[in-house]
Amino acid sequence: MEKQGVKSIRALARGIEVLQLIQAAGGMSLGDIHRETGLAKATLLRILLTFQEEGLIWQRIIDKAYLPSYSLQQRARHLDDVSHLVEVSSPILADLTSRIDWPSILAVARLDYMEVIETNSPKSYFHHIPLGPVGFQINMLMSATGKAYLAHCPETERAAILARLRHSQRLGNAGARNIAWVEKVLSETRVLGYGIRDPRFGGDFDAPRRQRDDGRDSIAVPIMFGERVFGCINLTWIQKVISRKQIVDAHLPALLDASRTIAHKLQG
């Protein structure tokens, strides 16, 4: 391109540099970008805000990292369904904290467990309840989140997951071999429309509540469209503070509304 005496825009060049860094890394904190570019944090915050307002990047709740947006990633052909799910869900989970004081996690199914991919815990009134981190593995059959997923996912997928669980050597998956119990649990979950924690489950994947108890309880709902289940969002609280019935009566409608909103936006 012939320059014809025209000067380049230094501010634009700095912005492009930042955007390219975020794209290449897949996600970066403000501190990471500052170290890589040497730009002042105040300058970076203006650049990042501009990109957010233009829909080019977004900020994850759990670690405040900046990530490329779905549309930008789609153009660059570096997109997966989980990235899209987190991007869509993150602002909805943030909004949920304005209606519910207790925190939530967003999780997706892996081969034989649920994996945390986002949480609004840092924005929650009860932010001292540590949820996650991203990548945390959740027991499929004992947790509210896992039950909600298994009970509502397509039959062929459910059968494959249960077969893996039955052959698993992990102590926390031993219950999968009790086929009658599994069918009863999943049937009850479908009737309720949401998953609940097994009373023996204290948050640890393998150890029962009598050995490791986080003192919490949870409910969870699937994010689904038709027969497809994209993931699940839960609601977690301290058992001694409030009962499950009180939580369900007060907050289940908002949790269901959040899951429906996420599903609708995923299809938009």
PyMOL commands that set and color helices and strands:
alter all, ss='L'
color gray80, all
select helices_A, chain A and resi 10-25+30-37+41-53+70-76+81-96+121-123+144-152+155-167+171-177+179-192+244-267
alter helices_A, ss='H'
color red, helices_A
select strands_A, chain A and resi 57-59+66-68+105-109+114-119+137-138+195-196+216-225+228-238
alter strands_A, ss='S'
color yellow, strands_A
deselect
rebuild
show_as cartoon
